[in-house]
Amino acid sequence: MDDLLGRLRAGLPAEALITDPDVTPSYAGDMAGLCPVGVPAAVVLPRTVEEVRHVMRTATALRVPVVPQGARTGLSGAANAVDGCIVLSLVKMDRILDVSPVDRTAVVEPGVVNAVLARAVAEHGLHYPPDPSSWETCTIGGNIGTASGGLCCVKYGVTAEYVLGLDVVLADGRLLSTGRRTAKGVAGYDLTRLFVGSEGTLGVVVRAVLALRPKPPVPLALAAEFTSTADACAAVCAIMERGHTPSLLELMDRTTVHAVNRLGHMGLPDTTAALLLAAFDTPDPAADLAAVGELCRAAGATAVVPAEDPAESELLLQARRMSLPAMEAVSTATMIDDVCVPRSRLAEMLDGTAAIAAEHGLTIGVCAHAGDGNTHPVVCFDRTDPDETRRARASFDAIMALGLELGGTITGEHGVGLLKREWLARELGPVGLELQREIKRVFDPLGLLNPGKVL
């Protein structure tokens, strides 16, 4: 330990190194439940690329594991410390280095907060679309590590589609630059995409070149109430089949709607089994909402409420934003699943989740990015009750199994981390798993980077 701390101090300013045992545990984990958390030997908060390189060279020399972290808003345990590790928190590397309206790019450090970047580029008439629900606190580095999504994925896609190039510090301290700053480029293997979603297991991202888009018009939203999830999902399929491009298409099931009603006094009828929210940021959003409203009515909507202006849109979307706090108010703890299925199987996913909830005697509410089939079942349980905790974990696993049976994936945007490591092997199969482990060995032969995560 003394050797480790002495070597770290030799290349770091005093304020960058935290060893106080009363402070280091506060960096030990992210927001995932039921995931093991270790005790770090030290926490490093670098401000420069050279400081990150020094940490990795020291870790390699002494064979000490390193756990990279962002804002720790993740939900899979990917940022959880392991015993005796160096926690490498990148939140102090928070500079926006360049914004180019001509190239439509931004160059940023990993600690830049998503919302800060969005506001900065908006001043140039530009838009950075990925918007995780934690966008006011989560960092770009963390978004890249977990390949984050958000509410706008149905139209704009996920983080991976906006990362053009990266500077990455490898396990041995070497600095690698990948990708490009040009509008297109296909030289060599796409190492940039390999790092996106790797959860800090292949290298430490210290700089990113991000693609931007022109700032879209202010969106208008619509809410539609349904007496069955099947009808709501039929409306989703009809909207997508007809070629509409909503900027948001969200669904809340009966359990979530009732929880939101209790918390926010939204006044939704008790008969509401599903609430569908759609928004458009097109040149004529009112016309798009009218067309989608007709499709909702044809699918069986009992009420369709289009917003007249952006202020009314915000009021309609409050229900979706309240969904997680409302479910957290149901019990002492929650586990948030992240299973993505083909849109055509969405109704089966929601109905199957309801059956799993009944089988395990638990409250499970689902909110979904319905436009891309990404469901977020929220399992509510009493953490102090061992049997209920066991049933919560069993239901969580059953939901992932259901997603795979329906042709889906165990995670659409939250990542694998510790929480879904066993399930990743089932999804990839033996050949896929073997190849991914070989890739890990190429980049991190000593297995020091975020050990125990993903693979």
C-alpha positions in Angstrom: 0.0 0.0 0.0 2.7 2.5 0.9 4.5 1.7 -2.4 1.3 2.3 -4.3 0.5 5.6 -2.6 4.1 6.8 -2.9 4.3 6.1 -6.6 0.9 7.8 -7.2 1.9 10.9 -5.2 5.1 11.2 -7.3 3.1 12.1 -10.4 -0.1 13.7 -9.0 -0.9 17.0 -7.3 -1.9 16.5 -3.7 -5.5 17.4 -4.2 -5.9 14.7 -6.9 -5.3 11.8 -4.5 -7.8 10.8 -1.8 -6.8 8.1 0.7 -8.9 9.1 3.7 -10.8 5.9 4.7 -13.8 8.1 5.7 -14.0 9.5 2.2 -13.0 6.8 -0.2 -16.1 4.6 0.4 -18.3 7.4 -1.0 -16.7 6.6 -4.4 -17.3 2.8 -4.0 -20.3 2.2 -6.2 -23.0 3.4 -8.6 -26.8 3.4 -8.3 -27.3 -0.3 -9.0 -28.9 -2.4 -6.3 -27.8 -5.9 -5.1 -24.3 -5.5 -6.6 -21.2 -6.2 -4.5 -19.1 -3.1 -3.7 -15.4 -3.3 -2.7 -13.1 -1.1 -0.7 -10.7 1.0 -2.8 -7.1 1.6 -1.8 -7.2 5.1 -3.2 -9.3 7.5 -5.3 -7.7 9.6 -8.0 -9.4 12.6 -9.6 -7.1 13.6 -12.4 -7.4 16.9 -14.4 -4.9 16.0 -17.2 -4.3 13.2 -19.7 -0.7 12.8 -18.3 -2.1 12.2 -14.8 -4.3 9.4 -16.1 -1.3 7.9 -17.9 0.7 8.1 -14.7 -2.1 6.2 -12.8 -2.2 3.5 -15.4 1.6 3.1 -15.6 1.7 2.8 -11.8 -1.2 0.3 -11.7 0.5 -1.9 -14.4 3.9 -1.8 -12.6 2.3 -2.9 -9.3 -0.5 -5.0 -10.8 -3.2 -3.0 -9.1 -6.8 -3.0 -10.5 -8.3 0.3 -11.7 -12.0 1.1 -11.8 -12.8 4.1 -14.1 -15.8 6.2 -13.0 -17.9 9.1 -14.2 -20.8 10.5 -12.1 -21.8 7.0 -10.9 -25.4 7.4 -12.1 -25.2 4.0 -13.8 -27.6 1.2 -12.9 -25.6 -2.0 -13.5 -22.7 -1.8 -11.1 -20.2 -1.1 -13.8 -18.5 1.6 -11.7 -18.4 -0.4 -8.5 -15.0 -0.6 -6.8 -13.2 -3.9 -6.1 -11.1 -4.4 -3.0 -7.7 -2.8 -3.1 -8.3 -1.0 -6.4 -7.6 2.5 -7.6 -10.8 4.3 -8.3 -10.1 6.7 -11.2 -12.8 9.3 -11.1 -12.8 11.5 -14.3 -15.3 14.1 -13.2 -12.6 16.8 -12.9 -11.7 16.5 -16.6 -14.7 18.6 -17.5 -13.6 21.0 -20.3 -15.4 21.5 -23.6 -12.4 21.9 -25.8 -14.0 22.9 -29.1 -17.4 23.4 -30.8 -17.4 23.7 -34.5 -20.6 24.8 -36.2 -19.1 24.1 -39.6 -18.0 20.6 -38.9 -20.9 20.0 -36.5 -18.6 18.5 -33.9 -17.7 19.0 -30.3 -14.4 17.9 -28.6 -14.9 17.3 -24.9 -13.2 15.7 -21.9 -15.0 12.8 -20.2 -16.2 14.7 -17.2 -18.4 17.1 -19.1 -22.0 16.7 -17.9 -24.4 15.8 -20.7 -26.8 18.8 -20.0 -23.9 21.2 -19.8 -22.8 20.1 -23.3 -26.3 20.3 -24.6 -26.7 23.9 -23.4 -23.3 24.9 -24.7 -23.8 23.6 -28.3 -27.3 25.1 -28.3 -25.7 28.5 -28.2 -24.3 27.7 -31.7 -27.6 26.5 -33.0 -26.6 22.9 -32.6 -28.0 19.8 -30.8 -26.4 16.9 -29.0 -29.2 14.4 -29.1 -28.4 11.6 -26.5 -30.3 12.5 -23.4 -30.3 9.9 -20.6 -32.8 10.5 -17.8 -29.9 11.5 -15.6 -28.6 14.0 -18.2 -28.4 16.8 -15.6 -25.7 14.9 -13.7 -24.3 12.1 -15.9 -21.1 12.6 -17.8 -20.1 12.1 -21.4 -17.4 9.6 -20.4 -20.0 7.6 -18.5 -22.4 7.8 -21.4 -19.7 6.5 -23.7 -18.7 3.7 -21.3 -22.3 2.4 -21.1 -23.4 3.4 -24.6 -26.3 5.3 -23.0 -29.6 6.0 -24.6 -32.5 8.3 -23.6 -36.0 9.4 -24.4 -35.1 10.6 -27.9 -33.6 7.4 -29.2 -36.6 6.5 -31.3 -35.6 9.3 -33.7 -32.0 10.2 -33.0 -30.4 6.9 -31.8 -28.0 6.2 -28.9 -24.6 7.6 -27.9 -22.6 5.2 -30.1 -24.0 7.0 -33.2 -22.5 10.3 -32.1 -19.0 9.3 -31.1 -16.6 10.0 -34.0 -13.3 9.6 -32.3 -11.7 9.0 -29.0 -8.4 9.5 -27.1 -8.0 6.5 -24.8 -5.3 5.7 -22.2 -4.6 2.0 -22.4 -3.9 -0.3 -19.4 -0.1 0.2 -19.7 -0.3 4.0 -20.0 0.0 4.3 -23.7 -2.2 6.9 -25.4 -4.4 5.7 -28.3 -6.3 8.0 -30.7 -9.2 6.4 -32.7 -11.6 7.5 -35.3 -11.8 10.9 -37.0 -13.0 14.5 -37.0 -14.2 14.3 -40.6 -17.8 13.7 -41.7 -17.0 10.2 -42.8 -14.1 7.8 -42.7 -13.6 4.0 -43.0 -9.9 3.5 -42.4 -9.1 0.3 -40.6 -11.1 -1.5 -37.9 -13.7 0.6 -36.1 -11.9 0.8 -32.7 -14.0 3.8 -31.7 -17.2 1.7 -31.6 -15.3 -1.0 -29.7 -14.7 1.3 -26.8 -18.2 2.7 -26.8 -20.1 0.4 -24.4 -17.0 -1.3 -23.1 -17.6 0.1 -19.5 -14.0 0.9 -18.9 -12.7 -2.6 -19.4 -10.6 -1.8 -22.4 -9.2 1.6 -21.7 -9.8 5.0 -20.1 -11.5 7.6 -22.4 -9.9 11.0 -21.9 -11.2 12.9 -24.9 -14.1 12.4 -27.3 -15.0 13.9 -30.7 -18.8 14.0 -30.9 -21.1 14.6 -33.8 -23.7 17.3 -33.5 -26.9 18.0 -35.3 -28.8 21.3 -36.1 -31.0 22.4 -33.3 -34.5 21.1 -34.0 -37.8 23.0 -33.5 -39.4 22.9 -30.0 -41.4 19.7 -29.8 -45.1 19.3 -29.2 -46.5 16.3 -27.3 -49.6 14.2 -27.1 -50.9 11.8 -24.4 -53.2 8.9 -25.2 -54.9 6.7 -22.6 -55.7 3.0 -23.2 -57.6 0.3 -21.3 -55.1 -2.4 -22.3 -51.4 -2.6 -22.9 -52.2 -4.6 -26.0 -54.1 -1.6 -27.5 -51.3 0.8 -26.6 -48.6 -1.4 -28.2 -50.8 -1.8 -31.3 -50.8 2.0 -31.6 -47.0 2.0 -31.3 -46.8 -0.5 -34.1 -49.2 1.5 -36.3 -47.2 4.7 -35.7 -44.0 3.1 -36.7 -45.4 1.2 -39.6 -46.9 4.3 -41.1 -43.5 5.9 -41.3 -43.9 8.6 -38.6 -40.7 9.8 -36.9 -41.6 11.0 -33.4 -38.8 12.5 -31.3 -40.3 10.7 -28.3 -42.6 7.7 -28.0 -43.0 6.5 -24.4 -45.3 4.0 -22.7 -46.3 3.5 -19.1 -48.1 0.5 -17.9 -51.0 0.3 -15.4 -48.8 -0.1 -12.3 -46.6 2.9 -13.2 -49.6 5.1 -14.1 -51.3 4.3 -10.8 -48.0 5.1 -8.9 -47.6 8.4 -10.7 -51.3 9.2 -10.0 -50.6 8.6 -6.2 -47.4 10.7 -6.2 -48.3 13.5 -8.5 -52.1 13.7 -8.3 -52.2 13.6 -12.1 -56.0 12.9 -12.3 -55.7 9.9 -14.7 -58.7 7.5 -14.7 -58.3 4.3 -12.7 -59.3 2.5 -15.9 -56.1 3.6 -17.6 -54.0 0.4 -18.2 -51.4 2.2 -20.4 -50.4 5.8 -21.1 -48.7 6.5 -24.4 -46.8 9.8 -24.9 -45.6 10.9 -28.3 -43.8 14.1 -29.3 -42.6 15.6 -32.6 -40.0 18.2 -33.3 -40.8 18.5 -37.0 -41.6 21.7 -38.9 -45.4 21.0 -38.4 -45.7 19.0 -35.2 -49.4 19.8 -34.8 -50.2 17.9 -38.1 -48.0 15.0 -37.0 -49.8 14.8 -33.6 -53.2 14.9 -35.3 -52.2 11.9 -37.5 -50.8 10.0 -34.6 -53.9 10.8 -32.5 -56.1 9.2 -35.2 -53.9 6.0 -35.1 -54.2 5.9 -31.3 -58.0 6.2 -31.5 -58.1 3.5 -34.2 -56.1 1.2 -31.8 -58.6 1.8 -29.0 -57.5 4.9 -27.1 -60.2 6.1 -24.7 -58.7 9.6 -24.7 -56.2 11.5 -26.8 -54.9 14.9 -25.5 -52.6 16.9 -27.9 -50.7 19.8 -26.5 -51.4 23.3 -28.0 -48.0 24.7 -27.1 -44.7 23.8 -25.5 -45.9 24.6 -22.0 -48.7 22.1 -22.4 -46.3 19.6 -23.8 -44.2 19.9 -20.6 -47.2 19.2 -18.5 -48.0 16.1 -20.4 -44.5 14.8 -20.2 -44.3 15.3 -16.4 -46.0 12.0 -16.0 -43.2 10.2 -17.7 -40.5 12.1 -15.8 -42.3 11.2 -12.5 -42.4 7.5 -13.2 -39.2 6.4 -11.5 -39.7 8.5 -8.3 -43.3 7.2 -8.2 -42.2 3.6 -8.3 -39.4 4.3 -5.8 -42.2 5.5 -3.4 -43.9 2.1 -3.6 -41.3 0.3 -1.6 -37.9 0.6 0.2 -35.9 -0.5 -2.8 -36.1 -1.0 -6.6 -34.2 -2.9 -9.3 -34.5 -1.3 -12.7 -34.3 -3.8 -15.6 -33.4 -2.7 -19.1 -34.6 -5.3 -21.7 -35.0 -4.3 -25.3 -37.2 -6.4 -27.7 -38.4 -5.9 -31.3 -41.3 -3.4 -31.4 -43.6 -6.1 -32.7 -43.1 -8.1 -29.5 -43.6 -5.2 -27.1 -47.1 -6.2 -26.0 -45.8 -9.7 -25.2 -43.0 -8.2 -23.1 -45.3 -6.1 -21.1 -47.9 -8.8 -20.5 -45.2 -11.3 -19.7 -43.7 -8.9 -17.1 -47.1 -8.6 -15.5 -47.4 -12.3 -15.3 -43.9 -12.5 -13.7 -44.9 -9.9 -11.1 -48.0 -12.0 -10.2 -46.0 -15.2 -10.0 -43.5 -13.7 -7.6 -46.0 -11.7 -5.6 -44.2 -8.4 -6.3 -45.1 -4.9 -7.6 -43.4 -4.4 -11.0 -44.1 -1.4 -13.1 -42.9 -0.9 -16.7 -42.1 2.4 -18.4 -40.7 1.9 -21.9 -39.0 3.8 -24.7 -41.8 2.2 -26.8 -40.5 3.5 -30.1 -37.4 1.4 -30.0 -38.8 -1.5 -27.8 -36.6 -0.7 -24.8 -38.5 -1.6 -21.6 -37.6 -0.6 -18.1 -39.4 -2.9 -15.7 -39.0 -1.5 -12.1 -39.1 -4.3 -9.5 -40.2 -3.0 -6.1 -39.2 -4.9 -2.9 -38.3 -4.6 0.8 -34.6 -4.7 1.1 -34.9 -5.8 4.8 -36.9 -8.9 3.8 -34.6 -11.7 2.6 -37.3 -13.7 1.0 -38.7 -10.7 -0.9 -35.2 -9.7 -2.0 -34.7 -13.2 -3.3 -38.0 -13.0 -5.2 -37.0 -9.6 -6.6 -33.8 -11.1 -8.0 -35.6 -14.1 -9.4 -38.2 -11.9 -11.1 -35.4 -9.7 -12.5 -33.8 -12.8 -14.1 -37.1 -14.0 -15.4 -37.7 -10.7 -17.1 -34.3 -11.0 -18.9 -35.1 -14.6 -19.9 -38.4 -13.4 -21.3 -36.6 -10.7 -23.3 -34.2 -13.2 -24.9 -37.1 -15.5 -25.7 -38.8 -12.7 -27.6 -35.7 -12.1 -29.7 -34.4 -9.2 -27.6 -31.3 -8.2 -25.7 -30.6 -8.0 -21.9 -29.7 -4.4 -22.1 -30.6 -1.6 -24.5 -28.8 1.3 -22.8 -27.8 0.6 -19.1 -24.9 -1.8 -19.8 -23.9 -5.1 -18.3 -21.6 -4.2 -15.4 -21.9 -6.7 -12.5 -25.7 -7.0 -12.6 -26.0 -8.8 -15.9 -22.7 -10.5 -16.4 -24.0 -14.0 -16.3 -26.8 -13.1 -18.7 -24.4 -11.7 -21.2 -22.8 -15.1 -21.7 -26.3 -16.5 -22.5 -27.0 -13.8 -25.0 -23.6 -14.0 -26.8 -23.2 -17.8 -26.8 -19.9 -19.6 -26.4 -18.2 -18.4 -29.6 -19.2 -14.8 -29.1 -18.1 -14.9 -25.5 -14.7 -16.4 -26.4 -14.0 -13.7 -29.0 -14.9 -10.9 -26.6 -12.6 -12.3 -24.0 -9.8 -12.5 -26.5 -10.4 -8.8 -27.4 -10.2 -8.0 -23.7 -6.9 -9.8 -23.4 -5.4 -7.8 -26.3 -6.2 -4.4 -24.7 -5.7 -5.5 -21.0 -3.5 -8.6 -20.8 -3.1 -8.3 -17.0 -6.9 -7.9 -16.4 -6.5 -4.7 -14.4 -9.1 -2.5 -16.0 -12.5 -2.7 -14.2 -12.1 -6.4 -13.4 -15.2 -8.6 -12.9 -17.3 -6.3 -15.1 -19.1 -7.3 -18.4 -17.2 -10.5 -19.2 
